[in-house]
Amino acid sequence: MKPPGGIFEGCGTRWMIDLVLSGEQNQMSFSQVEGKDVWTADDGQPYKGSSGHMYSQFLGYTFRSVTCGGEH
């Protein structure tokens, strides 16, 4: 799920943005806390190698590519 008005809203992420993340990046979960949209890291759940990584999806957006530290 992606909240409306996120940081990449209207940027054409799927065709224009190659996202680079740390090799230590964890998967992220979206929730609402006290009426605010919040993304929190899923401790112990690495993003690298996840289905989101395989499909270039992060924070509810699809990117042209997603690279985690150390990948080429």
PyMOL commands that set and color helices and strands:
alter all, ss='L'
color gray80, all
select helices_A, chain A and resi 13-16+51-54
alter helices_A, ss='H'
color red, helices_A
select strands_A, chain A and resi 18-21+26-33+36-46+57-58+61-62+65-68
alter strands_A, ss='S'
color yellow, strands_A
deselect
rebuild
show_as cartoon
